[in-house]
Amino acid sequence: MARDGKDIQDKPDHCRPASGSWYSVYDDTTVTDVAQATIDHMVPLAEAWRSGADTWTADQRRAFGNDLKDPQLLIASESSNSSKSDSGPTD
């Protein structure tokens, strides 16, 4: 969330920031309530599994699921992420 947000204020001893704003590309909205900003996997973990991740090592699956350098993880509003579910980019 820190990578993709603006005006991020950390909350000591928490993994979620206290405040900030995040742009959700799925529904063209800016989210300012931390609880409404979610992290979406562009290629959902279930889709990756169906596409061959079941043969990957545990380290490969962990690296894919937590990839911060490639555009795999995106900020999404809670409502758009829920409606996307485990649909992949082709859907």
C-alpha positions in Angstrom: 0.0 0.0 0.0 2.9 2.3 0.7 4.3 1.8 -2.8 1.1 2.9 -4.6 -0.4 5.5 -2.2 -0.1 9.2 -1.7 0.4 11.1 1.5 0.8 7.8 3.4 1.0 8.2 7.2 2.3 5.1 9.0 0.7 3.6 12.0 3.4 2.5 14.4 3.5 -1.3 15.0 0.9 -2.0 12.3 1.2 -3.4 8.8 -1.6 -1.1 7.5 -1.0 2.6 7.2 -3.0 5.0 9.3 -4.1 7.2 6.4 -3.4 8.1 2.8 -5.1 7.9 -0.6 -5.0 5.2 -3.3 -6.2 5.2 -6.9 -8.2 2.2 -8.0 -7.8 1.6 -11.8 -10.7 -0.8 -11.9 -13.4 1.7 -11.1 -11.5 5.0 -11.6 -11.9 6.1 -8.0 -9.6 7.4 -5.3 -10.0 5.6 -2.0 -9.1 7.6 1.2 -10.4 5.1 3.8 -7.6 2.6 4.4 -10.2 -0.1 5.1 -11.6 0.4 1.6 -8.3 0.0 -0.2 -7.4 -3.5 -1.0 -4.5 -5.2 -2.8 -5.5 -7.1 -5.9 -3.5 -9.7 -7.7 -3.7 -8.9 -11.4 -3.5 -12.6 -12.0 -5.4 -14.1 -9.1 -3.7 -16.8 -7.1 -6.6 -19.2 -8.1 -6.0 -18.4 -11.8 -2.3 -18.9 -11.4 -2.9 -22.2 -9.7 -5.2 -23.3 -12.6 -2.5 -22.2 -15.0 0.4 -24.1 -13.6 1.4 -22.6 -10.2 0.5 -26.0 -8.6 3.8 -27.3 -10.1 5.8 -24.4 -8.7 7.9 -24.6 -5.5 6.7 -23.0 -2.3 9.3 -20.2 -2.8 8.1 -19.5 -6.4 4.5 -19.3 -5.2 5.4 -17.0 -2.3 7.4 -14.8 -4.7 4.5 -14.5 -7.1 2.0 -13.8 -4.4 4.1 -11.0 -2.9 5.6 -9.5 -6.0 6.2 -5.8 -5.3 8.4 -4.9 -8.3 6.2 -6.1 -11.2 2.7 -4.8 -11.9 1.2 -8.0 -10.4 -0.2 -6.3 -7.2 -2.5 -3.3 -7.7 -4.6 -1.1 -5.4 -8.3 -1.7 -5.9 -11.3 -0.4 -4.1 -12.9 -3.0 -1.9 -16.1 -3.1 -4.1 -14.2 -3.5 -7.4 -11.9 -6.2 -6.0 -14.9 -8.1 -4.7 -16.7 -8.0 -8.0 -13.5 -9.1 -9.9 -13.2 -12.1 -7.6 -10.7 -14.6 -9.1 -11.1 -13.5 -12.7 -7.9 -13.1 -14.6 -6.8 -10.3 -17.0 -8.4 -12.1 -20.0 -11.8 -11.9 -18.2 
